[in-house]
């Protein structure tokens, strides 16, 4: 997979969605109580080529090749 900025090929960083799993404190019914201290989470699903990718430098929507 490769993302390219259509405005400037030298732009190399992009903003897109990833899914992060974090531990949460819940009660006996599964209702949220609080976040776990110092829990930064882990990536559950990384960047997907069908998501929108936006150039971090100029804001142009990137072209993503699989």
C-alpha positions in Angstrom: 0.0 0.0 0.0 1.3 3.5 -0.8 -0.2 6.9 -0.4 0.7 9.8 -2.6 -0.2 13.5 -2.3 -1.6 14.6 -5.7 -0.5 18.2 -5.0 3.1 17.5 -4.1 4.8 14.1 -4.4 7.4 15.1 -1.8 4.7 15.2 1.0 5.2 11.9 2.8 2.9 12.0 5.9 -0.9 11.4 6.0 -3.8 11.4 8.4 -6.2 8.4 8.3 -8.3 6.3 10.7 -6.9 3.5 12.8 -8.8 1.6 15.4 -7.3 1.5 18.9 -8.3 -0.9 21.7 -8.1 0.4 25.2 -8.8 -1.2 28.6 -11.8 0.3 30.4 -13.1 -0.2 33.9 -16.8 -1.3 33.7 -19.4 -2.4 36.2 -21.1 -5.8 36.4 -23.5 -4.8 33.6 -20.7 -3.7 31.2 -21.4 0.0 31.7 -18.4 2.4 31.5 -17.0 3.4 34.9 -13.6 4.9 34.1 -10.5 4.6 32.0 -7.6 2.5 33.2 -4.7 4.7 34.4 -1.7 5.0 32.0 -3.6 3.0 29.4 -2.4 4.1 26.0 -4.1 1.2 24.2 -2.9 -0.8 21.2 -3.7 -0.7 17.5 -6.5 -3.2 16.8 -6.7 -2.4 13.1 -4.2 -0.3 11.2 -4.7 2.0 8.2 -7.1 0.7 5.6 -6.7 1.7 1.9 -10.4 2.4 1.5 -10.4 5.0 4.3 -9.8 8.6 3.5 -6.2 9.6 3.7 -5.4 13.3 3.9 -2.0 14.8 3.3 -0.7 16.0 6.7 1.2 18.9 5.1 -1.3 20.5 2.7 -4.7 18.9 3.5 -5.2 17.4 0.0 -6.9 14.0 -0.2 -4.3 11.4 -1.1 -4.3 8.7 -3.7 -3.8 5.3 -2.1 -2.5 2.3 -4.1 -2.9 -1.2 -2.8 
